[in-house]
């Protein structure tokens, strides 16, 4: 697998922002429903660390129940956005395995798992949280923007335990109409109940809807710099 992107389907057309120096760390960032990796690659380029590689894969195109079965980029099917909505358990688990294969590829290419941050926005943030909690490799941290924890009722039993001390930065717009800030808060409380609560940050931004803002991206930069220091 080492050096061969063909064996990791999501890497074949992922948007990758290479490091300006020798790459000693990586950030894998997952976009939201209906989006692609291009926009987030651009946003991350603006706050990049020179020794970090940023990988922004594109989700496969599938019919999405929430959007009248329209075919669009989606990491897994979505039936609803409330905490008690039915969930695509098989799709979530399959998507998590796809992201774990990117992590494994980077490890085999020379970047240790503890120098890799998983992140994402909305559905991508949800998948990054689920993937990190069920991963067998110890990661550097997770960034979850405007998101929630999928299959939350299966935790803490579903957690691998490897990342029980992981640092998590959650950010959420207080005026989010799509994924209300209350869901983000419930997710934060769930994470604190099963992980080291001192490592969980939940930052909210007044007036921000289902999007990001400059203040939030500064927080993301600072978190990445702290968890992925220069070596």
Backbone as CSV, one residue per row, in Angstrom:
resi,resn,N_x,N_y,N_z,CA_x,CA_y,CA_z,C_x,C_y,C_z
1,UNK,0.828,-1.201,0.000,0.000,0.000,0.000,0.867,1.258,0.000
2,UNK,2.036,1.146,0.557,2.908,2.308,0.732,3.165,3.033,-0.586
3,UNK,2.786,4.315,-0.614,3.057,5.124,-1.787,2.130,4.867,-2.954
4,UNK,1.183,3.935,-2.797,0.295,3.606,-3.908,-1.116,4.061,-3.591
5,UNK,-1.503,5.230,-4.114,-2.825,5.780,-3.846,-3.939,4.939,-4.450
6,UNK,-3.621,4.145,-5.480,-4.650,3.353,-6.158,-5.295,2.364,-5.200
7,UNK,-4.582,1.951,-4.163,-5.132,0.961,-3.239,-6.028,1.619,-2.187
8,UNK,-6.083,2.953,-2.173,-6.964,3.689,-1.260,-7.858,4.574,-2.122
9,UNK,-9.068,4.090,-2.469,-9.917,4.794,-3.432,-10.107,6.285,-3.153
10,UNK,-10.292,6.662,-1.893,-10.541,8.068,-1.585,-9.326,8.962,-1.848
11,UNK,-8.135,8.358,-1.921,-6.932,9.158,-2.152,-6.666,9.439,-3.629
12,UNK,-7.292,8.660,-4.513,-6.969,8.801,-5.941,-7.323,10.179,-6.479
13,UNK,-8.439,10.766,-5.993,-8.804,12.098,-6.483,-8.941,13.117,-5.349
14,UNK,-8.404,12.791,-4.171,-8.453,13.736,-3.051,-7.650,14.992,-3.367
15,UNK,-8.089,16.120,-2.824,-7.313,17.357,-2.954,-6.261,17.342,-1.848
16,UNK,-4.997,17.372,-2.242,-3.914,17.338,-1.261,-3.103,18.625,-1.340
17,UNK,-2.955,19.275,-0.191,-2.112,20.474,-0.101,-0.800,20.022,0.529
18,UNK,0.265,19.913,-0.260,1.528,19.403,0.289,2.194,20.398,1.218
19,UNK,3.056,19.891,2.081,3.805,20.760,2.975,4.835,21.571,2.209
20,UNK,5.178,22.728,2.745,6.214,23.569,2.133,7.600,23.131,2.588
21,UNK,7.621,22.304,3.635,8.873,21.750,4.154,8.723,20.234,4.193
22,UNK,9.686,19.563,4.810,9.557,18.116,4.986,8.291,17.828,5.798
23,UNK,7.450,16.956,5.267,6.172,16.673,5.918,6.363,15.721,7.097
24,UNK,5.998,16.212,8.295,6.119,15.380,9.493,4.765,15.124,10.144
25,UNK,3.697,15.651,9.545,2.359,15.484,10.109,1.334,15.613,8.990
26,UNK,0.107,15.163,9.284,-0.957,15.239,8.273,-2.285,15.583,8.933
27,UNK,-3.114,16.292,8.175,-4.495,16.571,8.570,-5.393,15.990,7.480
28,UNK,-6.326,15.141,7.879,-7.320,14.584,6.954,-8.630,15.283,7.280
29,UNK,-9.155,16.058,6.335,-10.340,16.884,6.614,-11.477,16.527,5.661
30,UNK,-12.655,16.280,6.234,-13.807,15.769,5.487,-14.890,16.836,5.338
31,UNK,-15.304,17.063,4.114,-16.310,18.088,3.817,-17.715,17.650,4.243
32,UNK,-18.659,18.572,4.128,-20.045,18.297,4.488,-20.863,17.762,3.324
33,UNK,-22.120,17.473,3.602,-23.049,16.909,2.617,-23.155,17.789,1.371
34,UNK,-23.028,17.162,0.198,-23.202,17.863,-1.065,-22.011,18.699,-1.502
35,UNK,-20.949,18.674,-0.734,-19.778,19.507,-1.010,-18.666,18.657,-1.631
36,UNK,-17.484,19.235,-1.786,-16.295,18.499,-2.221,-15.132,18.948,-1.334
37,UNK,-13.984,18.345,-1.527,-12.822,18.705,-0.725,-12.166,20.015,-1.128
38,UNK,-12.549,20.583,-2.284,-11.839,21.753,-2.808,-11.925,22.977,-1.893
39,UNK,-13.131,23.293,-1.432,-13.310,24.486,-0.609,-12.535,24.417,0.699
40,UNK,-12.553,23.233,1.327,-11.851,23.098,2.600,-10.339,23.060,2.402
41,UNK,-9.886,22.558,1.261,-8.438,22.602,0.970,-7.983,24.059,0.892
42,UNK,-8.835,24.898,0.300,-8.518,26.329,0.187,-8.517,26.989,1.573
43,UNK,-9.530,26.659,2.389,-9.621,27.250,3.733,-8.435,26.835,4.603
44,UNK,-8.052,25.561,4.497,-6.931,25.066,5.297,-5.598,25.638,4.811
45,UNK,-5.504,25.905,3.509,-4.274,26.504,2.963,-3.997,27.854,3.602
46,UNK,-5.085,28.544,3.966,-4.939,29.884,4.550,-4.400,29.840,5.982
47,UNK,-4.516,28.675,6.646,-4.032,28.572,8.034,-2.983,27.459,8.156
48,UNK,-2.379,27.106,7.042,-1.515,25.925,7.003,-0.263,26.074,7.851
49,UNK,0.202,24.926,8.314,1.511,24.823,8.963,2.448,24.240,7.903
50,UNK,3.654,24.776,7.730,4.499,24.420,6.588,4.969,22.967,6.547
51,UNK,4.950,22.269,7.688,5.425,20.888,7.739,4.279,19.877,7.757
52,UNK,3.059,20.349,7.473,1.875,19.488,7.512,1.300,19.311,6.112
53,UNK,0.913,18.080,5.814,0.199,17.757,4.579,-1.303,17.759,4.886
54,UNK,-2.089,18.421,4.037,-3.544,18.464,4.228,-4.225,17.639,3.129
55,UNK,-5.018,16.679,3.548,-5.691,15.775,2.610,-7.204,15.991,2.727
56,UNK,-7.837,16.384,1.636,-9.277,16.655,1.628,-9.960,15.770,0.586
57,UNK,-10.357,14.557,0.984,-10.991,13.643,0.031,-12.413,14.076,-0.317
58,UNK,-12.918,13.545,-1.421,-14.302,13.785,-1.843,-15.150,12.573,-1.452
59,UNK,-16.331,12.826,-0.912,-17.250,11.733,-0.580,-17.809,11.116,-1.857
60,UNK,-18.142,9.832,-1.827,-18.804,9.219,-2.985,-20.194,9.813,-3.189
61,UNK,-20.692,9.721,-4.398,-22.037,10.226,-4.706,-23.054,9.109,-4.469
62,UNK,-24.008,9.354,-3.586,-25.036,8.355,-3.255,-26.388,9.048,-3.109
63,UNK,-27.504,8.288,-3.220,-28.821,8.878,-2.956,-28.950,9.198,-1.460
64,UNK,-29.458,10.382,-1.150,-29.591,10.808,0.253,-31.071,10.939,0.618
65,UNK,-31.506,10.116,1.557,-32.914,10.074,1.959,-33.411,11.443,2.388
66,UNK,-32.605,12.176,3.171,-32.995,13.485,3.691,-33.311,14.467,2.568
67,UNK,-32.656,14.316,1.428,-32.859,15.214,0.290,-33.618,14.526,-0.837
68,UNK,-34.689,13.829,-0.479,-35.584,13.180,-1.451,-34.846,12.230,-2.387
69,UNK,-33.865,11.524,-1.832,-33.087,10.499,-2.553,-32.283,11.078,-3.711
70,UNK,-32.047,12.370,-3.691,-31.183,12.965,-4.715,-29.771,12.420,-4.556
71,UNK,-29.096,12.197,-5.683,-27.719,11.695,-5.652,-26.767,12.875,-5.484
72,UNK,-25.910,12.791,-4.467,-24.973,13.882,-4.181,-23.804,13.342,-3.366
73,UNK,-22.716,14.112,-3.264,-21.603,13.659,-2.424,-22.059,13.533,-0.966
74,UNK,-21.891,12.341,-0.409,-22.324,12.094,0.966,-21.516,10.932,1.526
75,UNK,-21.009,11.108,2.746,-20.191,10.057,3.353,-21.037,8.842,3.732
76,UNK,-22.302,9.083,4.049,-23.246,8.003,4.357,-24.644,8.581,4.192
77,UNK,-25.663,7.745,4.174,-27.027,8.226,4.000,-27.477,8.964,5.264
78,UNK,-28.284,9.985,5.065,-28.851,10.744,6.181,-30.371,10.665,6.103
79,UNK,-31.007,10.213,7.191,-32.460,10.147,7.235,-33.059,11.366,7.928
80,UNK,-32.283,11.965,8.821,-32.744,13.138,9.555,-31.585,13.727,10.327
81,UNK,-31.790,14.912,10.908,-30.698,15.582,11.619,-30.994,15.761,13.103
82,UNK,-31.997,15.056,13.616,-32.262,15.144,15.054,-31.566,13.978,15.763
83,UNK,-31.278,14.112,17.063,-30.545,13.069,17.786,-31.237,11.712,17.798
84,UNK,-32.572,11.696,17.583,-33.291,10.416,17.611,-33.694,9.927,16.222
85,UNK,-33.173,10.571,15.159,-33.492,10.139,13.794,-32.827,8.786,13.515
86,UNK,-33.447,7.934,12.670,-32.785,6.680,12.291,-31.481,6.969,11.574
87,UNK,-30.514,6.052,11.710,-29.184,6.277,11.130,-28.767,5.129,10.219
88,UNK,-27.919,5.468,9.268,-27.368,4.499,8.307,-26.150,3.826,8.942
89,UNK,-26.395,2.888,9.841,-25.294,2.283,10.597,-24.253,1.626,9.689
90,UNK,-24.719,0.848,8.709,-23.781,0.168,7.808,-22.972,1.176,7.009
91,UNK,-23.628,2.233,6.549,-22.941,3.251,5.756,-21.924,4.026,6.566
92,UNK,-22.267,4.330,7.822,-21.344,5.058,8.706,-20.100,4.214,8.963
93,UNK,-20.312,2.936,9.249,-19.175,2.052,9.544,-18.298,1.851,8.304
94,UNK,-18.931,1.728,7.148,-18.166,1.563,5.899,-17.337,2.825,5.614
95,UNK,-17.953,3.993,5.818,-17.243,5.257,5.579,-16.061,5.396,6.539
96,UNK,-16.274,4.997,7.802,-15.185,5.080,8.784,-14.010,4.198,8.370
97,UNK,-14.306,3.017,7.836,-13.228,2.133,7.375,-12.463,2.770,6.216
98,UNK,-13.154,3.503,5.352,-12.497,4.184,4.230,-11.528,5.251,4.740
99,UNK,-11.937,5.966,5.793,-11.057,6.995,6.356,-9.880,6.342,7.082
100,UNK,-10.143,5.233,7.764,-9.053,4.515,8.443,-8.018,4.019,7.432
101,UNK,-8.466,3.709,6.219,-7.508,3.254,5.202,-6.590,4.401,4.768
102,UNK,-7.093,5.646,4.806,-6.231,6.807,4.518,-5.199,6.966,5.635
103,UNK,-5.653,6.809,6.882,-4.733,6.901,8.027,-3.625,5.857,7.891
104,UNK,-4.021,4.628,7.570,-3.041,3.538,7.424,-2.054,3.834,6.299
105,UNK,-2.554,4.403,5.220,-1.683,4.750,4.090,-0.635,5.777,4.507
106,UNK,-1.069,6.792,5.262,-0.133,7.820,5.713,0.896,7.241,6.683
107,UNK,0.456,6.349,7.564,1.386,5.711,8.506,2.432,4.903,7.746
108,UNK,1.993,4.152,6.748,2.930,3.342,5.959,3.839,4.213,5.098
109,UNK,3.397,5.447,4.851,4.211,6.378,4.067,5.171,7.179,4.943
110,UNK,5.122,6.932,6.272,6.118,7.544,7.148,5.626,8.571,8.147
111,UNK,4.313,8.872,8.142,3.791,9.828,9.125,3.116,9.041,10.244
112,UNK,3.619,9.105,11.482,3.035,8.321,12.577,1.589,8.728,12.848
113,UNK,0.784,7.791,13.316,-0.626,8.073,13.600,-0.775,9.211,14.609
114,UNK,0.147,9.296,15.561,0.032,10.352,16.577,0.476,11.720,16.057
115,UNK,0.740,11.782,14.745,1.004,13.058,14.070,-0.067,13.318,13.004
116,UNK,-1.233,12.677,13.191,-2.346,12.842,12.248,-3.564,13.370,12.991
117,UNK,-4.140,14.446,12.474,-5.403,14.985,12.994,-6.508,14.663,11.996
118,UNK,-7.637,14.200,12.508,-8.838,14.003,11.693,-9.744,15.197,11.922
119,UNK,-10.362,15.687,10.875,-11.279,16.812,11.051,-12.361,16.796,10.001
120,UNK,-13.356,17.640,10.209,-14.413,17.727,9.221,-15.483,18.721,9.612
121,UNK,-16.307,19.053,8.621,-17.416,19.987,8.800,-18.731,19.257,8.622
122,UNK,-19.683,19.479,9.540,-21.032,18.914,9.459,-20.982,17.384,9.353
123,UNK,-21.477,16.800,8.269,-21.431,15.337,8.140,-19.989,14.827,8.176
124,UNK,-19.066,15.592,7.609,-17.656,15.201,7.644,-17.080,15.248,9.048
125,UNK,-17.527,16.228,9.843,-17.096,16.291,11.240,-17.654,15.130,12.040
126,UNK,-18.902,14.790,11.739,-19.534,13.644,12.401,-18.741,12.367,12.123
127,UNK,-18.379,12.179,10.861,-17.619,10.984,10.491,-16.220,10.994,11.118
128,UNK,-15.609,12.156,11.230,-14.269,12.214,11.829,-14.331,11.838,13.313
129,UNK,-15.371,12.271,14.018,-15.531,11.890,15.429,-15.716,10.377,15.564
130,UNK,-16.623,9.826,14.763,-16.898,8.381,14.855,-15.645,7.571,14.511
131,UNK,-14.947,7.986,13.460,-13.749,7.264,13.021,-12.669,7.276,14.097
132,UNK,-12.438,8.434,14.698,-11.393,8.549,15.732,-11.722,7.677,16.937
133,UNK,-12.984,7.670,17.338,-13.360,6.914,18.544,-13.283,5.404,18.337
134,UNK,-13.412,4.967,17.083,-13.381,3.526,16.801,-12.059,3.083,16.184
135,UNK,-11.116,4.016,16.053,-9.830,3.723,15.414,-8.910,2.942,16.351
136,UNK,-8.126,2.049,15.781,-7.169,1.250,16.556,-5.796,1.918,16.628
137,UNK,-5.671,3.093,16.004,-4.406,3.823,16.038,-4.575,5.095,16.867
138,UNK,-3.569,5.422,17.658,-3.634,6.608,18.514,-3.362,7.860,17.685
139,UNK,-4.355,8.722,17.579,-4.266,9.917,16.741,-3.885,11.148,17.561
140,UNK,-3.523,12.235,16.857,-3.116,13.467,17.532,-4.308,14.275,18.032
141,UNK,-5.440,14.185,17.332,-6.597,14.974,17.739,-7.688,14.943,16.684
142,UNK,-8.813,15.586,17.032,-9.965,15.668,16.130,-10.505,17.094,16.134
143,UNK,-10.884,17.576,14.947,-11.564,18.863,14.806,-12.958,18.576,14.250
144,UNK,-13.983,18.925,15.013,-15.355,18.706,14.565,-16.102,20.027,14.482
145,UNK,-16.396,20.486,13.268,-17.068,21.766,13.074,-18.542,21.548,12.743
146,UNK,-19.427,22.190,13.499,-20.873,22.154,13.234,-21.380,20.729,13.053
147,UNK,-21.048,19.855,14.000,-21.331,18.435,13.779,-21.939,17.747,14.998
148,UNK,-22.018,16.436,14.922,-22.620,15.611,15.966,-21.895,14.265,15.988
149,UNK,-22.194,13.433,16.983,-21.591,12.102,17.059,-22.571,11.078,16.499
150,UNK,-22.253,10.448,15.360,-23.150,9.433,14.806,-23.199,8.187,15.685
151,UNK,-24.320,7.486,15.631,-24.504,6.241,16.405,-24.149,6.466,17.877
152,UNK,-24.557,7.618,18.409,-24.139,8.006,19.767,-24.607,7.010,20.831
153,UNK,-25.705,6.313,20.544,-26.220,5.356,21.543,-25.340,4.109,21.663
154,UNK,-24.448,3.893,20.687,-23.575,2.709,20.744,-22.331,2.957,21.603
155,UNK,-22.148,4.210,22.025,-20.980,4.554,22.846,-21.375,4.608,24.316
156,UNK,-20.450,4.324,25.239,-19.004,4.124,25.043,-18.603,2.726,24.582
157,UNK,-19.560,1.783,24.512,-19.208,0.397,24.180,-18.486,0.282,22.833
158,UNK,-18.881,1.111,21.852,-18.301,1.002,20.508,-16.884,1.560,20.425
159,UNK,-16.474,2.345,21.413,-15.149,2.974,21.360,-14.043,1.934,21.491
160,UNK,-12.982,2.125,20.723,-11.858,1.182,20.772,-11.061,1.338,22.062
161,UNK,-11.115,2.511,22.660,-10.352,2.766,23.883,-8.969,3.319,23.619
162,UNK,-8.474,3.155,22.392,-7.123,3.616,22.051,-7.025,5.139,22.162
163,UNK,-8.121,5.833,21.793,-8.112,7.297,21.794,-8.931,7.888,22.938
164,UNK,-8.947,7.193,24.070,-9.744,7.681,25.209,-9.189,8.976,25.799
165,UNK,-7.939,9.319,25.452,-7.313,10.538,25.974,-7.114,11.570,24.862
166,UNK,-7.829,11.409,23.751,-7.602,12.259,22.585,-8.119,13.683,22.811
167,UNK,-7.431,14.647,22.214,-7.863,16.047,22.262,-8.873,16.295,21.145
168,UNK,-9.993,16.926,21.502,-11.040,17.212,20.519,-11.408,18.687,20.588
169,UNK,-11.404,19.342,19.430,-11.895,20.716,19.307,-13.212,20.680,18.547
170,UNK,-14.289,21.061,19.229,-15.590,21.198,18.579,-15.909,22.677,18.468
171,UNK,-16.372,23.092,17.296,-16.793,24.476,17.088,-18.187,24.459,16.469
172,UNK,-19.010,25.453,16.827,-20.389,25.445,16.343,-20.932,26.869,16.297
173,UNK,-21.616,27.206,15.220,-22.293,28.489,15.127,-23.559,28.485,15.976
174,UNK,-23.749,29.534,16.751,-24.912,29.571,17.642,-26.229,29.749,16.901
175,UNK,-26.182,30.186,15.637,-27.409,30.393,14.856,-27.577,29.338,13.766
176,UNK,-26.944,28.188,13.951,-26.986,27.106,12.955,-28.413,26.537,12.845
177,UNK,-29.069,26.688,11.667,-30.421,26.151,11.508,-30.434,24.679,11.076
178,UNK,-29.307,24.192,10.556,-29.233,22.828,10.032,-28.902,21.819,11.130
179,UNK,-27.808,22.067,11.834,-27.393,21.233,12.970,-27.370,22.172,14.181
180,UNK,-28.495,22.290,14.872,-28.577,23.265,15.968,-27.449,23.103,16.988
181,UNK,-27.027,24.236,17.551,-25.925,24.238,18.505,-26.225,23.317,19.688
182,UNK,-27.505,23.100,19.987,-27.880,22.186,21.077,-27.345,20.781,20.822
183,UNK,-27.374,20.355,19.546,-26.863,19.013,19.211,-25.343,18.945,19.420
184,UNK,-24.675,20.052,19.085,-23.236,20.115,19.322,-22.923,20.031,20.803
185,UNK,-23.734,20.706,21.605,-23.539,20.698,23.053,-23.790,19.301,23.635
186,UNK,-24.852,18.635,23.137,-25.133,17.266,23.581,-23.972,16.336,23.233
187,UNK,-23.401,16.553,22.040,-22.247,15.747,21.613,-21.058,15.980,22.533
188,UNK,-20.807,17.245,22.861,-19.694,17.580,23.745,-19.858,16.916,25.114
189,UNK,-21.077,16.957,25.639,-21.333,16.337,26.946,-21.134,14.824,26.880
190,UNK,-21.559,14.219,25.781,-21.372,12.767,25.591,-19.885,12.435,25.558
191,UNK,-19.123,13.224,24.813,-17.682,12.985,24.695,-16.991,13.129,26.051
192,UNK,-17.393,14.159,26.810,-16.789,14.369,28.124,-17.100,13.225,29.087
193,UNK,-18.248,12.572,28.888,-18.634,11.488,29.789,-17.846,10.209,29.534
194,UNK,-17.246,10.091,28.331,-16.555,8.844,27.991,-15.063,9.019,27.734
195,UNK,-14.620,10.264,27.585,-13.200,10.536,27.335,-12.674,11.429,28.457
196,UNK,-11.434,11.867,28.322,-10.850,12.789,29.299,-11.484,14.167,29.097
197,UNK,-12.358,14.611,30.029,-13.095,15.857,29.797,-12.203,17.081,29.661
198,UNK,-11.005,17.029,30.243,-10.101,18.185,30.150,-9.547,18.360,28.743
199,UNK,-9.703,17.325,27.894,-9.171,17.385,26.525,-10.249,17.786,25.508
200,UNK,-11.488,18.006,25.988,-12.591,18.328,25.082,-12.887,19.818,25.139
201,UNK,-12.781,20.503,23.993,-13.138,21.924,23.912,-14.390,22.088,23.062
202,UNK,-15.313,22.921,23.507,-16.511,23.214,22.712,-16.652,24.728,22.638
203,UNK,-16.393,25.268,21.453,-16.441,26.717,21.253,-17.641,27.075,20.381
204,UNK,-18.383,28.096,20.778,-19.533,28.524,19.982,-19.334,29.963,19.516
205,UNK,-20.001,30.303,18.409,-19.794,31.595,17.761,-21.138,32.276,17.501
206,UNK,-21.410,33.393,18.205,-22.684,34.107,18.064,-22.914,34.572,16.627
207,UNK,-24.151,34.389,16.150,-24.530,34.885,14.827,-24.088,34.021,13.662
208,UNK,-23.246,33.018,13.909,-22.756,32.164,12.824,-23.779,31.063,12.549
209,UNK,-24.089,30.858,11.282,-25.068,29.841,10.890,-24.349,28.526,10.583
210,UNK,-24.818,27.765,9.595,-24.179,26.474,9.281,-22.994,26.737,8.358
211,UNK,-21.975,27.348,8.937,-20.787,27.728,8.164,-19.647,27.978,9.143
212,UNK,-18.526,28.394,8.590,-17.371,28.699,9.416,-17.180,30.214,9.460
213,UNK,-16.218,30.659,10.263,-15.909,32.083,10.323,-14.420,32.236,10.626
214,UNK,-13.914,33.438,10.490,-12.483,33.673,10.659,-12.010,33.320,12.075
215,UNK,-12.815,33.675,13.073,-12.454,33.389,14.470,-12.351,31.875,14.698
216,UNK,-13.293,31.137,14.096,-13.278,29.681,14.229,-12.036,29.086,13.577
217,UNK,-11.691,29.573,12.392,-10.521,29.035,11.692,-9.224,29.367,12.441
218,UNK,-9.206,30.486,13.141,-8.042,30.801,13.984,-7.927,29.783,15.115
219,UNK,-9.082,29.407,15.694,-9.087,28.387,16.755,-8.603,27.044,16.213
220,UNK,-9.007,26.716,14.976,-8.570,25.471,14.346,-7.051,25.501,14.139
221,UNK,-6.539,26.616,13.643,-5.089,26.761,13.442,-4.334,26.558,14.750
222,UNK,-4.813,27.220,15.809,-4.117,27.142,17.098,-4.138,25.718,17.647
223,UNK,-5.265,25.032,17.473,-5.388,23.645,17.935,-4.417,22.744,17.174
224,UNK,-4.371,22.910,15.852,-3.482,22.084,15.035,-2.020,22.350,15.379
225,UNK,-1.686,23.604,15.620,-0.305,23.946,15.976,0.083,23.329,17.324
226,UNK,-0.872,23.303,18.255,-0.610,22.726,19.568,-0.462,21.212,19.496
227,UNK,-1.354,20.549,18.738,-1.353,19.094,18.687,-0.310,18.536,17.705
228,UNK,0.111,19.365,16.758,1.114,18.944,15.774,2.292,19.930,15.798
229,UNK,3.034,19.975,16.901,4.157,20.905,16.963,5.263,20.515,15.987
230,UNK,6.075,21.468,15.642,7.214,21.190,14.748,8.182,20.223,15.435
231,UNK,8.676,19.252,14.690,9.646,18.285,15.244,10.927,18.317,14.435
